[in-house]
Amino acid sequence: MFGVVIVWSRNAPRLVALRIPPEGFSLGRDSIDPEDDRLSRDHVRVFPLPDHRIGIEDRSTNGTRINNADLDPEAAATWVRPPGILRIGRTVALLVDDIERYEQCEWSRVGDVPVGVTLGDTVRRVREAALAEASITLDGTFWVGRELGHSYADAVGGGRVYLDTAVTRVPMDRVLSRDAYRTVILALTRPLENQDVFALRTWIETDTRWVIVMKREAESFRGLPKSIQDRLQLVRVRIPPLRLDELPQTLYEMVTERSPEALLHASAVEMLLEQSMHVDEDVLLFKLSQDLDRLGLTSKPRKIQSRHLSRHDLRSKPNYAQVGRPDRRVTTLKGVPLPRQVRNPDR
C-alpha cells in the first residue's frame, strides 16, 4: 500500500508513517509541524494512480520539490514511481509502496549504525547466523558490514579480530596466530595476497567463525578459489543498498557529534538522500565527511560560524556508480532528473 514516511522535520530526523487513502490526502502545516513557517496549511496533495504511481499536486506558495527538483507550478500534477523523495518546507518525506513495514517500526542500533525498517531484516539474519555459529558473507556497504560483523561477534562471544585488506600489512597467518580468536571479521576491500589466500585456506578449517564483508560481485572475492568461496558462503546476506529511512539519522549524528551547535537544513538531507540513490554509500559518507571538515566541522566538537548547513554548503558530487541501483522511472531535462508530468485525474 502506498504511503508517506516523514524522515526529517525542521532540524531533526523523524520516522512517521502515513497511509495514502484511495482518495488521497493533503500534507501541510497542521498535519506535520505547526511551527514550520515554510509550510502552507494545505501544501501538497498526494494520491494513488494506476500503474504503480503516486501523484503529487503542489498547492503551496513556497513550492514543492520531488527527487531534488522543483515541481513545475504550471503543471496540474506530477507523478513518480516509488521510492520518491519529497521536500516541503523544512520537511523531507519518502513516497513508498510498502507503508505497512514502517507503521510498526522501532529504532534500534548496531554499533554506530541506526537500524530502522531497511536494515531490520538484515540484522535479524545476522543474529540467526551467529546463534547457529555459521560463517557469513555480508554483501554491501563496508561501514555497515563492519558494524554487523561486530554484532555477530558479540552474539558468538569470545575474542574477535577485524582485518581490512586495504589497511592490514601484517600477513594474515601472523595476525591470527597471536590469539585464539573465535570470530574473524575480514573486509575484502582489495584482493588478498597469495600468502594470505594460503593462510585463509588453512584457518577456515579451524574452530573459527568467519564474517566476510565485501561489495557485491567483488573481484577480491571472486578471485578466491571456489573451495574457499563455498566454505565462506554458508550464509550470504545482502546489505540493502538504499537506506532512505535510516540515512537522515546517520547524517544528523555525523553533524551533531562534530558540533552540537550545528543544524542540518532539510535541503541538505534531501540532496544527500537523492545522491544515495545513485552513489555508493561508503563514498557518499566519505565525501560528506570531507565537506564537514572543509566547513570547520572536524571530528573534535567546536563552534562554527554558520549554524545552518544547507545543500549549498555540501558541494561534493561523488560519481561512484552503485551496482544494482533501482530504476527511478523518471525522465531527464538538461541532465536534471525530473518526474514525468500528468494531469490530476480528479480535475
Secondary structure, DSSP 8 states (H G I E B T S, - for coil): --EEEEEEETTEEEEEEEE--TT-EEESTTTS-TT-TTS-TT-EEEEEETTTEEEEEE--SS--EETTEE--TTSS-EEE-SSEEEEETTEEEEEES-THHHHT---EEETTEEE-STTHHHHHHHHHHHHHT--EEEES-HHHHHHHHHHHHHHH-S-EEEEETTT--S-HHHHHTTS--SEEEEE-SS---HHHHHHHHHHTTSS-EEEEEE-TT-HHHHTS-HHHHHHHTSEEEE--S--TTTHHHHHHHHHHHH-TT-EE-HHHHHHHHHHHTTB-HHHHHHHHHHHHHHTT--SS----S--EE-TTT-------B-TT------EEETTEEE--B---TT-
